[in-house]
Amino acid sequence: MNTLQIIVLGIIQGLTEFLPISSSGHLVLIPKIFGYTDQGIIFDIAVHLGSLFAVVLYFRSDLREMVSSIFSFQKNNSERDLKLFLYLVIATIPAVLAGYFLSDLIDGQLRNPLIIASTLTFFGALMWIADKKSVRKDTIHNLDFPKVIIIGIAQSIALIPGTSRSGITMTAALFLGLKKEDAAKFSFLLSIPVILLASSYKFFQILSKGISVIWSELFIGAVVAFIVAYFSIGIFMRIIRNYGLVPFAIYRIILGVVIFYLFLD
């Protein structure tokens, strides 16, 4: 890949990882538009890790409180933060199991433009319904075990390219009664263990096969994705506070139609 392609794909990943519009959908569409060769799964992993560092930095105070709660014996907010930490762990389990047992299927047969277009459109419509019809009254600290399991199962469905991990977890959280900003915050925090585990597993799996890696490309892509993703999170939180998820639902449906048009022979 040339430097321009690396930067463009890094920007696309940084913009789309935490917006509920599917990063995989864009990483398929952009090469088609610009005539790029497929960047490969190893580059996708690198830019995902760049996005991971962005969300860790953005929510560093929340993460610090959760880590402190593990070792704290004071009740005040520590019990609440520990509960949130445990819920994040529990919600991660379904995606870890699905990723482990279905990784070959996901990286192979499901990495298909028409599947991506279908999931973009379907889950975009579902997101619209969740934004318009759900009753949103709870905060992130009103979550309970059944709700966390449902969000975790929803996240495992996001392993299908085009679904959008943030999109489907926010949609599920809205249907379960969370306020928009709390749904977004839980989704962002939930991305940390999932991206870390999935990317690390795939990365070492690829390295064990002896596949050559151009480290400079991965580094540049990851840095670009990190910078763009960090600012995207703040912008998204302001958008969802004022406008909800409807603009993203509309965009997903339009993008799905465009991909259908470009790839359907």
Secondary structure, DSSP 8 states (H G I E B T S, - for coil): --HHHHHHHHHHHHHHTTTTT-HHHHHHHHHHHHT-----HHHHHHHHHHHHHHHHHHTHHHHHHHHHHHH----TTHHHHHHHHHHHHHHHHHHHHHHHHHHHHHHTTT--HHHHHHHHHHHHHHHHHHHHH----B-GGG--HHHHHHHHHHHHHTTSTTS-HHHHHHHHHHHTTB-HHHHHHHHHHHHHHHHHHHHHHHHHHHHHTT----HHHHHHHHHHHHHHHHHHHHHHHHHHHHHTTHHHHHHHHHHHHHHHHHH--
